[in-house]
Amino acid sequence: MLLKKMTGNFLESAATRVTVLDNRESEDGLQFLIHFFNDIRPRAAKGSRDPEQNLQKAIRLLLQYPLLLTNLRHALFSQLINTDLTIAITESGIPVSRSFWQEFGNRLKHKILPPLQDEDDFLYVVNRVFFRKDDIEWLEKISRGNWIQFFETAGLPFNVENKELQEQLLSSLKILSFQVAQLGLEKEVAKYIPKDFSDNPFVQQNYKVHEAEEVLLNNANVTNTAAIFTQVKQSIEVCEQAIDHIRENLSLKGASLTQTYILLILSSRLERMHLLLDVLDTDHQFDTGKFVDLFLGLVRNENRKNSIRDFLSSGLSYLAYRIAEHKGSKGGQYITNTRLEYWTMIGSAMWGGVIISFIAIFKNLLGKLPMAPFWQGFFYSVNYSFGFILIDQTKSTLATKQPAFTASAVAGSLDSRKSTGAPNLYNLAITVSKVSRSQIASFFGNLIVVFPLSFLLAWGYNQLTGARIADEAGAYKMLQDQHPWKSLALLYACITGCFLFLSGIIAGYVQNKIQYARIPDRLKKHPTLKVSILPARLDKIAAFIDKNAGAIAGNVSLGFMLGMAGMIQKIFGIPFDIRHITISAANTGIAVFEIGIKNIEPWYLVTVFFGVLGIGFLNFLVSFSLAFTVAVKSRGIHLRDYPEFMKILWRYFKTNPMDFVRPRKRLLTEE
């Protein structure tokens, strides 16, 4: 073996050797590549820890020593012509199963017992060269520009003249084309193709690929070859337009897990077809950047091919996107721009405070009834659910429900799927200020009513019935439960934040399901309902479900999460409960009446008040953070790409601090 005895720094040793690798000798070529990339891999040795610098050094040596460059080209070419590229191109990184759950089962099975890999498979080469499971981490630390420079320096024969290689690439193109045509006929795709397309574009591209195959095999002239390949590329672009149209309309029509899964596979296969056409055409132009993406994708897929986490992340991303879009569209109503909207928000929140005050009174009265823990939790849940639905239907505002929706609206301004240009980070800072003041307005509106009204309702109940909602010991416990360090109130506030986030997800999911399954239309055409309910009334019922089903599901789920949480503590004896700012404020108002404000130490009461504010802050922070994380990830946004945003936000805050509390009399031009 030519390279078997090489030790030390491989690149420096190989640069001084005079032996030329045989481009037909597969094993020598593989050993060369293993040693070559091992030198680029970061090591503990001084000056070798940065993979970017290691690659730049390798590029300099390739340009300085022509024989080293020749050997690298021969090593790469030997792997391309002596291995089967088909599986790497058509399957690696693309789910091969027809359904989401089948693919999930396959990954789980292969994670326990990995499948055998043929040594003639190109993926075997990838696994031999990048054998460490963390190789993708340092590979992705190297900039895309440096990888492009490396592969352009290597000068791979992208304009294929080798017949064996050409046949493999053409075979891969045909396989992908057949798979795209087959998936394009699935009902989850075909019925959503816009009517502007006279024929199914996913089928039409297959005809064009067949024409291109005939041109290549018949050795047609360059002009004819270029013309047919241009047509194939155009047919693929039409397929991508159809996919984009389907995705853009999912916010109106909804999406299913199966549909998002199929669209994900279609997009991946069309992207591979683009790369193959770029190689097979005769225009002597090649997008090296796409090849770099494929190269990194192959390594990533092989490093993580059995990763359940990665599969769920990619497979569920578009479904999460649809849910986030539903919440983002609703989030706009919780963001104030003008002073009128600001005061309208406060008024709406005050009505929400009125409803919560009554709900808190009923909840405490229910607690006086002798019931088993489950039934007590159940009636608490019904009480909460009724209150939240009433708030929603009366267009009132509950401050803690805003974060799950406003987070999606904020993330939408960074949406990489809606715009191609860089986002305006200054405008994003303005959006954050709007969210801040809107949240403050709703908290203020809720609390300014809940504290005094709960006090008055407790007084009114005492005057009407002669009884008290809570005895002195119970009232002191109600105050103690809101104390920031003499209870677990702040921990329970975080649990409530998680529940608020989950209820938003449930609301988005149900609304998406209602739209995708076309429930309103199905109700209107239901054979029994059509004859038993007047058409006008049935239309109203269908419209109500279309508009409110998601919100009702979210409110009921939140009500049951909050109502049953305390029962978990009673049943299992673990510290698990909820603290919701408006309910805590109402309980504080009730407790102050029952004890008498003169009988409470002022400093203790102030501490409890700040405990209630702390509960509200954590309700908001946890709910907003979780919702923002989901919204950002589902939109393909990487916050690390915008490190300057925090500086822009801080500068905006320093120059316009009151914008985060209340709107200006006149809007800024930028707004």
Protein Blocks (a to p, Z undefined) as FASTA:
>chain_A
ZZlmgghjfklmmmmpcbdcdfklmklmmmmmmmmmmmmpccfbehilpmklmmmmmmmm
mmmmmmlmmmmmmmmmmmmmmpcfklmmmmgopafbfbfklmmmmmmmmmmmccdddfkb
mklmmmmmmmcfklmmmmmmpcfklmmmmmmmnopafbafbfklmmmmmmmmmmmmmmmm
mmmmpmklmmmpcfklmbafklmmmmmmmmmmmmmmnopafklmmmmmmmmmmmmmmmmm
mmmmmmmmmmmnopafklmmmmmmmmmmmmmmmmmmmmmmmnopacfklmmmmmmmmmmm
mmmmmgmklmmmmmmmmmmmmmmmmmmmmmmmmpcfblmlmmmmmmmmmmmmmmmmmmmm
mmmmmmmpccdfklmmmmmmmmmmmmmmmmmmnopacfklmmmmmmmmmmmmmmmklbmb
dcdfklmmmmmmmmmmmmmmmmmmmmmmmmmmmmmmmmmmmmmnopafbdfklmmmmmmm
mpmklccklmmmmmmmmmmmmmmmmmmmmmmmmmmnommmmmmmgmklmmmpcfklmmmm
mmmmmmmmmmmmmmmmmmmmmmmmmmmmmmnopacddddfklmmmmmmmmmmmnopklpc
fklmmmmmmmmmmmmmmmmmmmmmmmmmmmmmmnopafklmmmlmmmmmmmmmmmmmlmm
bccfbdcfkZZ
